[in-house]
Amino acid sequence: QVQLVESGGGLVQPGGSLRLSCAAAGTGFSLYAMGWYRQAPGKQRELVASISSGGSITNYADSVKGRFVIFRDNVKNTVFLQMNSLKPEDTDVYYCNRYELGRAFKWGQGTQVTVSS
């Protein structure tokens, strides 16, 4: 089983940038398509971005297209989310997991992103 640890969140002003990291401990990380998700209390989890196992195919939610970039380093078992031009509505707890949630790994603790002036 793969264990996930998200980091890199914080408080940033509108228009600012953050880079989130998701370190995966365990074997097989490079075999799986991965996704970054976000969820606020009382709201449904939203898929923000996804990346294929090899990293060549990426997809984004319309709300973040052109502002966020997902990429991965399969040697370091890490998937990243570069977040630019942040908006207050991007405020959420961000998680990573498999793109196929039907076979999700155990969820990590997430990392809080707060966009506020």
C-alpha positions as CSV (number, residue, x, y, z in Angstrom):
1,Q,0.0,0.0,0.0
2,V,1.2,3.5,-0.8
3,Q,1.2,6.2,1.8
4,L,0.7,9.8,0.7
5,V,2.0,12.9,2.4
6,E,1.0,16.3,1.1
7,S,2.9,19.5,1.8
8,G,3.5,23.0,0.5
9,G,0.3,24.8,1.4
10,G,0.0,28.0,3.2
11,L,-1.4,31.5,3.2
12,V,-0.9,33.5,0.1
13,Q,-2.3,36.8,-1.3
14,P,-4.5,36.8,-4.4
15,G,-2.3,36.5,-7.5
16,G,0.4,34.7,-5.7
17,S,1.8,31.2,-6.2
18,L,2.4,28.0,-4.3
19,R,3.9,24.6,-5.2
20,L,2.3,21.6,-3.5
21,S,4.1,18.3,-3.2
22,C,2.8,14.8,-2.6
23,A,5.4,12.3,-1.5
24,A,4.4,8.7,-1.9
25,A,6.0,6.0,0.2
26,G,5.6,2.5,-1.0
27,T,6.0,0.6,-4.3
28,G,4.3,1.0,-7.6
29,F,3.8,4.8,-7.6
30,S,5.0,5.1,-11.2
31,L,2.4,2.7,-12.4
32,Y,-0.6,4.9,-11.4
33,A,-2.2,7.9,-12.8
34,M,-2.5,10.5,-10.1
35,G,-4.7,13.4,-9.3
36,W,-4.8,16.5,-7.1
37,Y,-8.1,17.0,-5.4
38,R,-9.5,19.8,-3.2
39,Q,-12.3,19.8,-0.6
40,A,-13.7,22.4,1.8
41,P,-15.7,21.3,4.8
42,G,-19.2,20.4,3.8
43,K,-18.4,20.4,0.1
44,Q,-17.8,17.7,-2.4
45,R,-14.3,16.7,-3.3
46,E,-13.2,18.2,-6.6
47,L,-10.6,16.8,-9.0
48,V,-8.3,19.7,-9.8
49,A,-5.8,18.1,-12.1
50,S,-4.6,14.7,-13.1
51,I,-1.5,13.2,-14.7
52,S,-0.8,9.9,-16.4
53,S,1.6,7.4,-14.9
54,G,4.4,8.5,-17.2
55,G,3.6,12.1,-16.9
56,S,2.9,12.8,-20.6
57,I,-0.9,13.4,-20.3
58,T,-2.4,16.0,-18.0
59,N,-5.9,17.3,-17.5
60,Y,-7.3,20.2,-15.6
61,A,-10.6,21.4,-14.2
62,D,-11.9,24.4,-16.1
63,S,-11.6,26.5,-12.9
64,V,-7.8,26.1,-12.8
65,K,-6.9,25.6,-16.5
66,G,-4.1,28.0,-17.5
67,R,-3.1,28.7,-13.9
68,F,-2.2,25.3,-12.4
69,V,0.4,22.8,-13.6
70,I,0.6,19.2,-12.5
71,F,3.8,17.2,-12.9
72,R,5.6,14.3,-11.4
73,D,9.0,12.8,-10.6
74,N,8.7,9.1,-10.6
75,V,12.3,8.7,-9.4
76,K,11.4,10.6,-6.3
77,N,7.9,9.2,-6.1
78,T,6.5,12.7,-5.9
79,V,3.7,14.5,-7.7
80,F,3.5,18.3,-7.7
81,L,1.0,21.0,-8.3
82,Q,2.3,24.4,-9.3
83,M,-0.4,26.9,-8.5
84,N,-0.2,30.4,-10.1
85,S,-2.5,33.4,-10.1
86,L,-4.2,32.1,-7.1
87,K,-7.7,33.3,-6.3
88,P,-9.7,33.4,-3.0
89,E,-11.9,30.6,-4.4
90,D,-8.9,28.3,-4.6
91,T,-8.9,28.2,-0.8
92,D,-9.3,24.6,0.2
93,V,-7.6,21.6,1.6
94,Y,-5.7,19.9,-1.2
95,Y,-5.1,16.2,-1.4
96,C,-3.4,13.8,-3.9
97,N,-4.5,10.3,-4.7
98,R,-4.9,7.9,-7.6
99,Y,-6.9,9.3,-10.5
100,E,-9.0,6.1,-10.2
101,L,-10.7,6.8,-6.9
102,G,-12.3,3.4,-7.0
103,R,-8.8,2.1,-6.2
104,A,-7.7,5.0,-4.1
105,F,-4.8,4.8,-1.6
106,K,-5.5,5.7,2.0
107,W,-6.0,9.5,2.0
108,G,-3.3,11.7,3.5
109,Q,-3.8,14.6,5.8
110,G,-4.0,17.1,3.0
111,T,-2.4,20.5,2.9
112,Q,-4.3,23.7,3.5
113,V,-4.2,26.5,0.9
114,T,-5.6,29.9,1.9
115,V,-5.8,32.7,-0.5
116,S,-6.6,36.0,1.2
117,S,-5.4,39.5,1.4
